[in-house]
Amino acid sequence: MKTYNGHRSWNSWNISLWISNEEPLYRFALDCIAKIQYLPPTRRAKRGLRYATNLFMNDMGGTKTPDGAIYNHLSVKLALQCLMED
């Protein structure tokens, strides 16, 4: 499978770049991740990342990054997963 700068695609790389480097998006992503702690422990392990991704996607102010990458569940999930690992 062809990758782009170590990411799954240009779209995934671009979304990860914006979330990691734009202060408001970064803080919003961290807030979504922090809300995982309010899930019951049994759901937290299985569905925590999906929950954070859905929060981000539902409350996101737009559908694309300023340079045209479309926010989709997989790309956002991968970006949030990278933030959780840091």
Backbone as CSV, one residue per row, in Angstrom:
resi,resn,N_x,N_y,N_z,CA_x,CA_y,CA_z,C_x,C_y,C_z
1,MET,0.840,-1.176,0.000,0.000,0.000,0.000,0.891,1.247,0.000
2,LYS,0.566,2.173,-0.854,1.325,3.413,-0.967,0.964,4.342,0.190
3,THR,1.970,4.950,0.800,1.727,5.850,1.927,2.178,7.264,1.565
4,TYR,1.794,8.208,2.397,2.153,9.599,2.186,2.750,10.140,3.481
5,ASN,4.041,10.422,3.472,4.757,10.927,4.655,4.486,10.093,5.905
6,GLY,4.426,8.776,5.735,4.204,7.873,6.860,2.749,7.694,7.248
7,HIS,1.841,8.328,6.543,0.412,8.219,6.819,-0.266,7.423,5.714
8,ARG,-1.459,7.028,5.974,-2.235,6.205,5.056,-2.452,6.873,3.692
9,SER,-2.662,8.171,3.684,-2.923,8.912,2.440,-2.620,10.392,2.670
10,TRP,-2.695,11.158,1.580,-2.519,12.602,1.707,-3.580,13.177,2.629
11,ASN,-4.812,12.710,2.500,-5.911,13.203,3.324,-5.634,12.969,4.809
12,SER,-5.211,11.765,5.163,-4.901,11.454,6.573,-3.742,12.292,7.081
13,TRP,-2.715,12.424,6.267,-1.562,13.233,6.654,-1.970,14.682,6.882
14,ASN,-2.763,15.226,5.956,-3.176,16.612,6.029,-4.024,16.881,7.269
15,ILE,-4.973,16.010,7.551,-5.829,16.177,8.729,-5.008,16.078,10.001
16,SER,-4.117,15.118,10.061,-3.253,14.978,11.232,-2.393,16.222,11.425
17,LEU,-1.889,16.750,10.336,-1.062,17.953,10.395,-1.857,19.141,10.939
18,TRP,-3.068,19.334,10.454,-3.894,20.451,10.916,-4.277,20.288,12.376
19,ILE,-4.700,19.090,12.763,-5.115,18.867,14.153,-3.933,19.053,15.106
20,SER,-2.773,18.604,14.703,-1.597,18.694,15.573,-0.996,20.093,15.656
21,ASN,-1.212,20.918,14.635,-0.512,22.196,14.564,-1.381,23.443,14.663
22,GLU,-2.669,23.300,14.609,-3.566,24.446,14.786,-4.063,24.437,16.224
23,GLU,-3.704,25.434,16.981,-4.002,25.450,18.419,-5.476,25.172,18.753
24,PRO,-6.450,25.836,18.123,-7.848,25.557,18.482,-8.271,24.113,18.163
25,LEU,-7.823,23.602,17.023,-8.156,22.209,16.673,-7.484,21.232,17.628
26,TYR,-6.245,21.513,17.967,-5.497,20.658,18.890,-6.193,20.595,20.250
27,ARG,-6.568,21.742,20.780,-7.257,21.767,22.083,-8.617,21.071,22.006
28,PHE,-9.336,21.275,20.904,-10.624,20.622,20.709,-10.444,19.106,20.661
29,ALA,-9.424,18.640,19.957,-9.147,17.206,19.878,-8.805,16.638,21.260
30,LEU,-7.992,17.360,22.026,-7.647,16.909,23.376,-8.871,16.875,24.284
31,ASP,-9.777,17.834,24.120,-11.032,17.825,24.891,-11.870,16.596,24.552
32,CYS,-11.949,16.264,23.287,-12.706,15.073,22.873,-12.092,13.811,23.474
33,ILE,-10.774,13.740,23.468,-10.080,12.584,24.044,-10.304,12.533,25.556
34,ALA,-10.278,13.681,26.222,-10.460,13.730,27.680,-11.840,13.228,28.093
35,LYS,-12.826,13.393,27.238,-14.187,12.961,27.576,-14.346,11.445,27.599
36,ILE,-13.356,10.727,27.101,-13.389,9.263,27.157,-13.451,8.788,28.603
37,GLN,-12.825,9.528,29.518,-12.778,9.106,30.923,-14.162,9.022,31.555
38,TYR,-15.159,9.695,30.961,-16.507,9.673,31.523,-17.316,8.461,31.077
39,LEU,-16.767,7.680,30.158,-17.436,6.439,29.752,-17.269,5.391,30.849
40,PRO,-18.208,4.478,30.991,-18.012,3.376,31.936,-16.765,2.582,31.531
41,PRO,-16.025,2.046,32.498,-14.765,1.353,32.192,-14.883,0.260,31.130
42,THR,-15.984,-0.459,31.112,-16.125,-1.527,30.122,-16.254,-0.976,28.707
43,ARG,-16.873,0.183,28.554,-17.024,0.798,27.234,-15.793,1.599,26.850
44,ARG,-15.072,2.093,27.838,-13.912,2.950,27.578,-12.868,2.227,26.737
45,ALA,-12.565,1.003,27.108,-11.520,0.258,26.412,-11.934,-0.092,24.985
46,LYS,-13.189,-0.475,24.798,-13.639,-0.927,23.491,-14.035,0.204,22.559
47,ARG,-14.630,1.250,23.103,-15.224,2.266,22.242,-14.715,3.677,22.481
48,GLY,-13.688,3.826,23.281,-13.206,5.159,23.626,-12.776,5.988,22.438
49,LEU,-11.966,5.407,21.572,-11.474,6.150,20.414,-12.618,6.476,19.453
50,ARG,-13.532,5.543,19.285,-14.693,5.794,18.417,-15.543,6.936,18.990
51,TYR,-15.713,6.933,20.295,-16.480,7.985,20.977,-15.828,9.353,20.754
52,ALA,-14.511,9.431,20.943,-13.793,10.698,20.753,-13.875,11.159,19.297
53,THR,-13.772,10.220,18.383,-13.867,10.545,16.962,-15.247,11.093,16.619
54,ASN,-16.287,10.447,17.139,-17.653,10.915,16.883,-17.885,12.301,17.476
55,LEU,-17.364,12.549,18.671,-17.482,13.887,19.265,-16.822,14.935,18.370
56,PHE,-15.630,14.624,17.921,-14.894,15.554,17.063,-15.664,15.813,15.775
57,MET,-16.127,14.748,15.132,-16.821,14.890,13.846,-18.149,15.635,13.997
58,ASN,-18.879,15.368,15.066,-20.186,15.999,15.261,-20.087,17.479,15.601
59,ASP,-19.039,17.868,16.326,-18.911,19.256,16.767,-17.935,20.071,15.926
60,MET,-17.372,19.450,14.914,-16.416,20.123,14.045,-17.096,21.264,13.309
61,GLY,-16.427,22.374,13.187,-17.015,23.542,12.555,-17.072,23.497,11.043
62,GLY,-16.451,22.528,10.416,-16.447,22.462,8.957,-16.293,21.029,8.487
63,THR,-16.226,20.859,7.178,-16.097,19.526,6.607,-14.733,19.291,5.974
64,LYS,-13.951,20.376,5.825,-12.645,20.276,5.174,-11.613,21.119,5.907
65,THR,-10.358,20.754,5.739,-9.269,21.602,6.211,-9.171,22.802,5.261
66,PRO,-8.478,23.858,5.643,-8.369,25.020,4.757,-7.760,24.715,3.381
67,ASP,-6.975,23.653,3.273,-6.421,23.320,1.960,-7.119,22.135,1.296
68,GLY,-8.315,21.785,1.767,-9.171,20.871,1.025,-9.256,19.423,1.443
69,ALA,-8.555,19.004,2.474,-8.676,17.610,2.924,-10.026,17.438,3.627
70,ILE,-10.747,16.409,3.248,-12.079,16.174,3.797,-11.969,15.418,5.120
71,TYR,-12.612,15.973,6.152,-12.650,15.277,7.436,-13.520,14.034,7.282
72,ASN,-12.925,12.865,7.501,-13.696,11.629,7.514,-13.339,10.865,8.785
73,HIS,-14.179,9.917,9.155,-14.001,9.228,10.437,-12.647,8.537,10.550
74,LEU,-12.204,7.867,9.499,-10.941,7.138,9.595,-9.761,8.090,9.779
75,SER,-9.698,9.146,9.000,-8.570,10.080,9.115,-8.550,10.787,10.465
76,VAL,-9.717,11.175,10.959,-9.785,11.820,12.272,-9.415,10.822,13.364
77,LYS,-9.911,9.598,13.253,-9.595,8.561,14.246,-8.088,8.330,14.319
78,LEU,-7.429,8.233,13.173,-5.982,8.019,13.157,-5.230,9.202,13.768
79,ALA,-5.702,10.412,13.493,-5.058,11.606,14.071,-5.240,11.637,15.592
80,LEU,-6.442,11.322,16.074,-6.681,11.309,17.518,-5.883,10.191,18.192
81,GLN,-5.767,9.075,17.521,-4.989,7.961,18.069,-3.535,8.369,18.255
82,CYS,-2.986,9.115,17.318,-1.606,9.609,17.453,-1.490,10.547,18.652
83,LEU,-2.491,11.386,18.870,-2.455,12.291,20.017,-2.539,11.518,21.335
84,MET,-3.307,10.438,21.348,-3.448,9.631,22.563,-2.133,8.934,22.903
85,GLU,-1.348,8.601,21.905,-0.097,7.877,22.124,1.018,8.793,22.606
86,ASP,0.875,10.099,22.376,1.934,11.053,22.776,1.975,11.253,24.261
